[in-house]
């Protein structure tokens, strides 16, 4: 009996005294299982004063912007070259800014009159844009003014393109602030939110100009689907427009 | 021969109509639609000056306004017809002076003008009817509301000019 008690008591004491080591082992196990979460976090906290400064971040961003610009120029040059090979109309080089001197966006005719005309090189058919995208085409010119038929006018017809689904359509004014996009196919696969741009194959207006966003789609329309387009340029609010010169 | 047109400035007041169409003053719009300024000018002119003068003034005004708009629909037939009709009314029977009568005639005139534009558009091809009806209704109502004030003043002025010319 005495020998048994002597053997058991020291073993229990050792276990009691070793509890900090047990905690350490458990902590190490936790670190191992968590893939070193605590250590790296503490390291990040301690080393924060030595992290790369904001100047280096700016260098990276400006390098990225330069890279983007270079890439854009290359793509633009490629696009122009391919368009010339395909004998498609280009986007035009120059833009002429003109003030809106009369705005008739409601009523029987939906048009603007702008304060530049034939003397400044404007001709019927030229595309007119505003901050946001295409708003219409010049219908007639006088020596110092030009009349612009808006995309919302019932007489307006412009070929457009929905890039996400690669589908062509005809944007038709219906006399309201939102023109109607008539597709050539029964099921074009478009959905609200798709961006509408001028057709890359258009010969009437420069290609790839932003027109608006599809607001709703009527798939039951006959003979093909139709969509209502919210124009991206606010015709009621703009006072200055740009005319695309060839 | 038009008695009013002998005074050059009377005829020149017709130029206010295309200027108002171009300026499209915002406070004088109903749901974004302006009144038929041509009707508001032509009604007192025709009532004061007779059917021939009214028809010619309507045709001339139509020519001016057609020049301001793209497309092939025209206001000339409706305005010439209205000028002739109102001119006959001014010559036959008692003089039309009451505000209610002027408002009613302007309402009918704006409705006829809008109707002729809708009809021409429908004849030229498919045309969305719902926005056209909205424009037609708003323009007719607004023209009728403005007519008692604007047409009464013009009618008074034209009659004074005609009586002054006689004297």
Interface residues (C-beta under 8 A of the other chain):
Chain A: X101 X102 X103 X104 X105 X106 X107 X108 X109 X111 X113 X139 X140 X147 X149 X153 X154 X155 X174 X175 X176 X180
Chain B: X21 X22 X23 X24 X29 X31 X32 X33 X34 X68 X69 X70 X71 X73 X114 X117 X121 X127 X128 X131 X132 X135 X139
